[in-house]
Amino acid sequence: MAAAQAAKDAAKAAEMFIVGKPKGLVEGGNINILARPQVKLPDGTIATVRSMSFSDDTGNEILVPTVSPDGKILTEKQAIDLYYKTGQHLGKFKTPDAASSYAQKLHEQQAQYYGVK
């Protein structure tokens, strides 16, 4: 019984960090995607996991949010610097295309989660 509950808890925890089964995923993200700050954009929409990716020195494509934990929009340089300072990311991927594809799925998941039409 305890093992079954542990498996359910692990599955729920995975939902907080990864959307679906992304192709090219090297390492799952370590940011709770269900508890992101919301930033109101000039067009009236909200941003929670607005993101960008960059290649690190190991050749992985690192997907990072450009919304800071305190709800500020970051430049690409600030987002990369925050990654190197905290180690927080939305996922590590084999290619830029894999990171971009996942970023789009993450965007769609967040829009559904926050009821954005």
trRosetta pair geometry for C-beta under 8 A, 3 or more apart (Angstrom, degrees):
i j d omega theta_ij theta_ji phi_ij phi_ji
1 4 5.8 -53 -153 31 32 112
1 5 6.7 28 152 -15 64 105
2 5 5.7 -55 -150 38 34 110
2 6 6.2 38 151 -22 67 106
3 6 5.5 -52 -147 35 32 114
3 7 6.5 35 153 -21 64 103
4 7 5.7 -52 -152 33 31 112
4 8 6.6 31 150 -17 64 104
5 8 5.6 -52 -149 36 35 112
5 9 6.2 36 152 -20 67 106
6 9 5.6 -53 -146 37 31 113
6 10 6.3 33 153 -21 64 105
7 10 5.7 -53 -147 35 31 111
7 11 6.4 32 153 -19 64 104
8 11 5.7 -54 -149 35 31 111
8 12 6.4 30 153 -17 65 106
9 12 5.8 -55 -148 38 31 111
9 13 6.3 32 153 -20 65 107
10 13 5.6 -53 -146 37 31 113
10 14 6.4 37 152 -24 64 103
11 14 5.7 -51 -151 31 32 114
11 15 6.9 38 149 -23 61 100
12 15 5.7 -49 -157 26 36 115
12 16 7.2 37 147 -22 62 100
13 16 5.7 -52 -161 26 40 114
13 17 7.1 9 153 1 67 110
14 17 6.2 -78 -154 48 36 96
14 18 5.6 -37 178 41 79 107
14 28 7.5 -61 -144 -160 82 162
15 18 7.4 -79 -108 61 19 64
15 34 7.3 36 124 -38 87 133
16 32 4.7 -27 167 -140 111 80
16 33 6.3 164 176 38 46 72
16 34 4.9 -80 -127 15 76 114
16 35 7.5 7 -157 1 110 96
17 28 5.6 74 128 154 116 114
17 29 5.1 -166 -178 80 86 84
17 30 6.5 5 -141 -105 128 24
17 31 6.9 133 -128 62 79 41
17 32 6.5 -54 -75 -100 73 43
17 33 6.4 139 -113 -2 23 97
18 22 7.1 -120 -165 -2 102 108
18 25 7.6 48 -139 -138 126 157
18 28 4.7 -60 -65 -143 126 115
18 29 6.3 159 -76 31 70 90
18 91 7.1 94 -111 -85 87 116
19 22 7.3 68 75 -52 71 103
19 33 7.1 -72 -44 87 97 166
19 102 7.3 146 61 -163 103 82
19 105 5.2 -179 106 130 130 106
19 106 5.3 176 12 -92 142 63
19 109 4.5 -132 -119 -33 141 159
20 105 6.1 -68 23 169 132 147
21 25 7.7 -122 180 12 51 137
22 25 4.3 99 82 -50 102 116
22 91 6.6 26 54 -164 160 161
22 93 7.3 -78 136 -101 129 109
22 98 6.9 103 160 178 104 93
22 101 7.2 146 -151 99 96 100
22 102 4.3 18 -129 -96 139 117
22 105 7.1 -167 -94 49 97 148
23 98 5.7 -122 100 -129 77 101
23 101 6.9 -7 51 90 101 147
24 93 4.7 44 127 -164 105 95
24 94 4.1 -115 -159 31 93 101
24 95 5.6 -75 -151 27 149 86
24 97 7.6 122 -13 85 169 78
24 98 2.8 -79 76 -125 150 156
24 99 7.6 -91 108 -38 128 55
24 101 7.8 99 35 48 126 124
24 102 7.9 -127 68 -30 101 118
25 28 6.5 30 177 -75 129 61
25 91 5.9 -67 -130 -168 96 121
25 92 7.5 91 -164 74 60 54
25 93 6.0 -47 -102 -102 40 73
25 94 8.0 -44 -5 -12 9 86
25 98 7.2 -156 -53 163 48 125
25 102 7.2 101 -78 -80 96 149
26 60 5.5 -103 45 -125 158 119
26 91 8.0 126 45 170 70 78
26 92 4.4 -64 67 108 108 96
26 93 6.0 174 2 -109 94 14
26 94 5.9 134 -51 -57 104 67
27 60 7.7 5 17 -153 106 153
27 91 6.9 170 87 -158 59 55
27 92 4.1 26 44 39 96 115
28 91 6.0 -40 -147 -111 33 84
29 33 7.2 69 90 -45 143 109
29 63 7.2 -65 -83 78 114 105
29 89 5.5 -129 -128 107 79 65
29 90 4.2 -25 -103 -163 141 28
29 91 4.4 -56 -50 -52 89 64
30 87 7.2 -9 63 126 145 90
30 88 5.9 -122 83 -130 97 61
30 89 6.4 54 29 47 88 66
31 36 7.6 53 152 -89 113 98
31 65 6.7 -123 120 -14 174 124
31 88 5.2 78 -70 -175 102 106
31 89 6.9 -155 -14 79 108 18
31 90 5.9 -45 39 -85 122 63
32 35 4.4 10 113 36 122 104
32 36 7.5 -166 98 -53 70 68
33 36 6.3 -9 -154 -36 42 116
33 48 7.9 95 -167 131 70 116
33 49 6.1 4 -138 -72 96 143
33 90 7.3 75 -81 -132 112 96
33 106 6.7 -110 -142 -152 146 104
33 109 7.4 35 141 105 137 129
33 110 7.1 -105 174 -79 103 99
34 113 6.8 -134 -121 -161 76 150
36 48 3.9 103 97 -178 132 97
36 49 5.7 -95 -106 -57 170 80
36 65 7.4 -171 -138 -122 127 158
36 67 6.8 72 176 93 114 132
36 110 7.4 -26 41 -128 142 124
37 48 7.0 173 77 -133 39 69
37 67 6.2 -156 72 152 96 115
37 68 7.5 -8 44 87 141 55
37 69 6.6 117 -11 -177 123 31
37 70 6.7 54 -53 160 166 10
37 71 3.7 -120 155 -78 143 84
38 46 4.7 -18 -166 -169 102 130
38 47 7.4 139 -158 66 52 42
38 48 5.6 -28 -98 -84 64 90
38 71 7.1 -3 62 -125 34 110
38 114 7.2 136 -104 -129 125 145
39 46 6.5 138 67 -161 42 69
39 47 4.6 -24 62 58 101 94
39 48 7.6 173 17 -76 77 39
39 50 7.7 -59 51 4 125 127
39 67 5.4 -154 -3 -130 129 118
39 71 5.4 156 -76 -170 89 78
39 72 7.4 115 -100 -116 134 11
39 73 6.0 146 165 -56 164 86
40 44 7.2 -25 -169 -144 96 29
40 45 7.8 157 -152 87 55 31
40 46 5.8 -40 -95 -100 51 74
41 44 7.1 -35 75 36 75 20
41 45 5.0 -7 45 66 118 78
41 46 6.8 180 0 -104 88 19
41 47 5.7 83 -49 -22 111 104
45 116 6.6 56 -147 -144 94 133
46 114 6.4 -105 70 146 135 156
46 116 6.8 -140 40 -80 95 127
47 50 4.1 -8 -165 -30 123 119
47 66 8.0 -45 163 81 139 86
47 67 5.3 176 124 -68 104 132
47 73 7.1 56 73 -94 150 99
48 67 6.3 -121 -172 55 18 161
48 110 5.0 -164 58 -163 125 136
48 114 6.7 167 -26 -39 142 145
49 65 5.3 -92 -147 -108 57 108
49 67 6.8 -99 -94 31 19 120
49 90 6.5 103 -165 -103 117 142
49 106 5.5 -91 110 146 146 118
49 107 7.0 -142 79 -84 102 56
49 110 5.4 -166 22 -59 111 153
50 65 6.6 82 67 -162 54 75
50 66 4.8 -67 110 60 96 95
50 67 5.2 100 38 -31 95 100
50 73 7.2 -9 71 -126 148 90
51 63 5.6 25 170 -179 137 90
51 64 6.3 163 -150 85 89 34
51 65 5.2 -60 -93 -105 82 43
51 66 6.0 167 -109 -2 23 85
51 90 5.9 -48 -118 15 146 155
51 103 5.0 -141 75 -133 126 114
51 106 7.1 29 3 83 144 141
52 63 7.7 179 95 -146 24 58
52 64 6.5 -22 65 62 69 81
52 66 5.6 56 -1 -48 102 119
52 76 5.6 -70 93 -115 164 91
52 79 6.1 107 48 86 110 159
53 61 4.9 33 165 170 130 97
53 62 6.1 165 -153 79 77 41
53 63 4.6 -36 -90 -91 101 61
53 64 7.1 138 -102 13 46 70
53 93 7.3 -27 -145 36 148 120
53 96 6.1 165 93 -133 131 73
53 99 4.0 67 -85 141 166 150
53 100 6.9 -110 15 -58 134 66
53 103 7.1 -125 -33 -49 110 134
54 61 7.2 171 86 -151 19 63
54 62 5.8 -21 62 55 71 93
54 64 7.5 -17 17 12 97 115
54 76 7.5 117 -58 -177 124 105
54 80 5.7 6 22 -99 157 117
55 59 6.5 -18 -168 -144 106 32
55 60 7.1 157 -148 82 60 34
55 61 5.6 -37 -90 -96 66 64
55 62 7.5 144 -113 9 15 81
55 96 7.3 -57 -60 -65 97 97
56 59 7.3 -47 71 19 67 19
56 60 5.3 -2 39 60 107 86
56 61 8.0 -179 3 -96 77 16
56 62 5.3 63 -34 -23 110 122
56 92 7.9 -38 12 -133 130 112
60 92 4.5 1 171 -175 137 107
60 93 6.7 129 -171 58 80 37
60 94 7.3 -55 -126 -97 66 28
61 92 7.1 145 72 -163 47 55
61 93 4.4 -35 66 69 102 94
61 94 7.1 -4 16 80 102 18
61 95 6.0 6 -8 131 139 13
61 96 5.0 179 -116 -80 149 49
61 98 6.8 142 55 63 135 94
61 99 4.2 -118 125 -30 125 137
62 83 6.3 102 143 -168 140 157
62 89 5.3 -83 -169 -132 96 141
62 91 8.0 173 -152 93 46 44
62 92 5.5 -19 -102 -107 66 78
62 93 7.9 -177 -75 22 22 75
62 99 7.6 31 73 -115 11 143
63 89 6.2 109 71 179 58 95
63 90 4.2 -72 110 70 104 102
63 91 4.8 13 41 56 121 81
63 92 7.5 -153 15 -79 78 31
63 93 6.6 54 -24 -7 106 114
63 99 4.7 179 -65 -157 105 103
63 102 6.5 -102 -50 87 166 119
63 103 5.9 -162 -142 -72 130 98
64 79 4.8 145 111 164 123 105
64 80 6.8 157 42 -84 158 45
64 82 7.1 146 -180 76 134 101
64 83 4.8 -82 -100 -66 144 124
64 88 7.5 97 -134 105 92 73
64 89 5.3 -66 -88 -123 75 74
64 90 6.4 171 -101 5 21 94
65 68 7.7 170 108 -74 109 23
65 74 7.8 93 118 30 69 125
65 79 6.8 -150 92 -138 41 113
65 90 6.1 110 -45 -44 78 118
66 73 6.3 22 139 -162 91 68
66 74 4.7 -138 -162 60 64 88
66 75 7.7 -81 -151 134 109 2
66 76 7.2 -37 -107 -86 121 48
66 78 7.9 91 -144 78 76 97
66 79 4.7 -55 -101 -75 69 140
67 71 6.7 -12 -180 -134 98 35
67 72 7.3 157 -158 74 55 32
67 73 6.3 -32 -101 -100 64 53
67 74 7.0 -156 -77 5 13 93
68 71 6.6 -46 72 29 81 19
68 72 4.5 5 30 52 123 84
68 73 7.8 -111 -2 -46 87 6
68 74 5.4 111 -50 -49 91 112
68 78 7.7 -55 -70 142 112 120
68 82 6.7 -153 -116 -104 89 160
74 78 3.9 -138 -165 94 100 117
74 79 4.5 133 109 -59 132 79
74 82 6.6 -65 -129 -8 163 137
75 78 4.6 96 48 7 76 103
75 79 7.0 -140 91 -6 39 86
76 79 5.7 -56 -148 36 31 112
76 80 6.3 28 155 -16 66 106
77 80 5.9 -56 -147 39 30 108
77 81 6.1 31 154 -19 65 109
78 81 5.6 -54 -144 40 30 113
78 82 6.2 34 155 -23 65 105
79 82 5.7 -52 -148 33 29 112
79 83 6.7 35 150 -22 61 101
80 83 5.6 -50 -153 30 34 115
80 84 6.7 26 153 -12 66 104
81 84 5.9 -58 -150 40 33 106
81 85 6.2 31 152 -19 67 110
82 85 5.6 -57 -144 40 32 112
82 86 5.9 -7 169 13 70 114
82 88 7.2 -41 140 55 94 104
83 86 6.8 -76 -133 54 20 82
83 87 7.0 58 -178 -109 57 13
83 88 6.5 -119 -118 65 57 58
83 89 5.8 51 -133 -76 110 92
84 87 7.9 35 -145 -67 17 50
89 92 6.4 52 117 -54 151 79
90 102 7.7 165 129 125 108 118
90 103 7.5 82 105 -98 146 76
90 106 6.5 19 179 -111 135 168
91 99 7.0 177 91 -122 105 78
91 102 5.9 -62 63 130 155 157
93 96 7.7 131 93 -85 124 16
93 98 4.0 -174 -177 98 129 113
93 99 4.2 -164 35 -62 146 80
93 102 6.7 -166 -75 10 138 137
94 98 5.5 61 50 16 79 155
95 98 4.6 101 57 3 82 100
95 99 7.1 -145 97 -2 47 85
96 99 5.6 -56 -150 38 36 112
96 100 6.1 35 154 -19 69 107
97 100 5.7 -54 -144 38 31 111
97 101 6.2 35 156 -22 65 105
98 101 5.8 -52 -146 35 29 113
98 102 6.5 26 155 -14 62 107
99 102 5.9 -60 -151 40 29 108
99 103 6.2 35 151 -26 65 106
100 103 5.4 -49 -145 31 32 116
100 104 6.7 34 155 -20 63 101
101 104 5.9 -54 -157 31 31 111
101 105 6.8 27 148 -14 64 105
102 105 5.5 -54 -149 38 39 111
102 106 6.1 41 152 -22 69 105
103 106 5.6 -53 -147 37 30 114
103 107 6.4 38 151 -24 63 103
104 107 5.5 -49 -149 32 32 115
104 108 6.5 31 152 -17 64 104
105 108 5.7 -54 -149 37 33 111
105 109 6.3 35 151 -21 66 105
106 109 5.6 -52 -147 35 32 112
106 110 6.3 30 155 -18 65 106
107 110 5.9 -58 -149 37 27 109
107 111 6.4 30 153 -21 64 106
108 111 5.7 -51 -147 34 31 113
108 112 6.5 29 155 -15 64 105
109 112 5.9 -58 -152 39 31 109
109 113 6.0 31 151 -22 67 110
110 113 5.4 -52 -140 37 33 114
110 114 6.0 9 166 1 67 111
110 116 7.7 19 119 16 72 127
111 114 6.5 -68 -140 51 22 93
111 116 4.1 -85 -152 62 77 113
112 115 7.6 29 -177 -74 29 31
112 116 7.7 -67 -47 43 22 76
